[in-house]
Amino acid sequence: MATSKVTYLGELRTSSIHINSGSEIISDAPVDNNGKGEAFSPTDTVANALASCMFTVMGIKAREMDVDFSGSTAEVTKVMATEPRRISEIHITFNMNLEADEKTKTILERTGMTCPVHYSLHPDIKKEIVFNWK
């Protein structure tokens, strides 16, 4: 069964519908690539997916450890390269809303680095990941 259905809306914009939930993601080409930049670009969603995935696997591990880091945030910066146009770097700063001991920090940070998106990204993409704890 398909995961999603993507429709080209014209003007360099797409609509992606998640089959199981019906939720929608709109993408738009960025201004520096002939678009309007009015929504996440496809490459923005890739960079954002890394932070979301890392939070997800960390959340699974945190639940097992009876730890709650709700309210934590991640700031994502995507760096593009040319020829060919591609993502060259992803910088993520996690601001963890949790006072934790060193063991808990290490477990959660290492767990985050094992997320499926991290493993799926090309090894040439530089990933700079920083964790700031309370």
C-alpha positions in Angstrom: 0.0 0.0 0.0 1.2 3.5 -0.8 2.4 5.8 1.9 1.3 9.1 0.3 -0.1 10.6 -2.9 1.7 13.7 -4.3 -0.1 16.1 -6.6 1.6 18.8 -8.6 -0.5 21.9 -8.2 1.4 24.1 -10.6 3.6 27.1 -9.9 6.3 24.8 -8.4 4.0 23.7 -5.6 2.9 20.2 -4.5 0.4 18.7 -2.2 1.3 15.5 -0.4 -1.5 13.5 1.3 -0.6 10.8 3.9 -2.8 7.9 2.9 -3.5 6.5 6.4 -4.3 9.8 8.2 -5.3 12.2 5.4 -2.9 14.8 6.7 -1.4 17.2 4.1 2.0 18.7 3.5 2.3 21.6 1.0 5.7 22.1 -0.6 6.9 25.1 -2.6 10.1 25.7 -4.4 12.4 28.1 -2.5 13.0 31.7 -3.7 16.6 30.9 -4.7 15.3 28.2 -7.0 12.5 30.0 -8.9 9.8 29.5 -6.3 7.7 31.6 -4.0 9.1 30.1 -0.8 5.7 30.1 0.8 6.0 26.6 2.3 8.6 24.1 3.2 10.7 23.1 0.1 11.3 19.4 -0.5 14.8 19.8 0.8 13.5 21.6 3.9 11.4 18.6 4.6 14.4 16.3 4.4 16.4 18.4 6.9 13.3 18.8 9.1 12.7 15.0 9.0 16.1 14.4 10.5 15.2 16.4 13.6 11.7 14.9 13.8 13.0 11.4 13.5 15.7 11.9 16.1 13.1 13.3 18.5 10.8 10.3 17.8 13.4 7.6 18.6 14.6 9.6 21.6 11.0 9.8 22.8 10.6 6.1 22.5 13.7 5.5 24.6 12.7 8.3 27.1 9.3 6.6 27.6 11.1 3.3 28.4 13.3 5.2 30.9 10.3 7.1 32.4 11.8 10.4 31.3 9.8 13.3 29.8 11.4 15.9 27.6 8.1 17.4 26.3 8.6 21.0 25.2 12.1 20.5 23.9 12.8 22.1 20.6 15.2 21.7 17.7 16.4 24.5 15.3 17.2 23.1 11.9 19.5 24.8 9.3 19.9 23.3 5.8 22.9 24.3 3.7 22.7 23.8 -0.1 25.5 23.1 -2.5 25.5 23.6 -6.3 26.5 21.4 -9.3 24.6 19.4 -8.6 22.1 21.3 -6.4 21.8 19.2 -3.3 21.8 19.3 0.5 25.4 19.5 1.7 24.9 20.1 5.4 22.2 19.8 8.1 22.8 21.7 11.4 20.5 20.8 14.3 20.5 22.4 17.7 18.4 20.5 20.2 17.3 22.5 23.2 16.3 19.8 25.7 13.6 20.8 28.2 15.0 18.4 30.8 17.5 18.4 33.6 19.2 15.0 33.2 22.2 13.2 34.6 25.1 12.4 32.2 24.0 8.8 31.7 20.5 9.8 30.6 21.9 12.5 28.3 24.3 10.0 26.7 21.6 7.4 26.2 19.2 9.9 24.6 21.8 11.5 22.4 23.2 8.2 21.1 19.6 7.0 20.5 18.9 10.1 18.5 21.9 9.4 16.2 20.4 5.9 15.4 17.2 7.2 13.8 16.3 5.8 10.4 16.5 9.2 8.6 20.1 9.6 9.9 21.0 6.3 8.5 19.2 7.0 5.2 20.9 10.3 4.4 23.9 10.1 2.1 27.2 10.0 4.1 28.5 13.0 2.1 25.9 15.2 3.9 27.6 16.8 6.9 25.4 16.5 10.0 26.2 18.9 12.8 24.2 17.9 15.8 24.3 19.9 19.1 22.4 19.1 22.3 21.8 21.8 24.9 20.4 20.6 28.2 18.8 22.5 31.0 
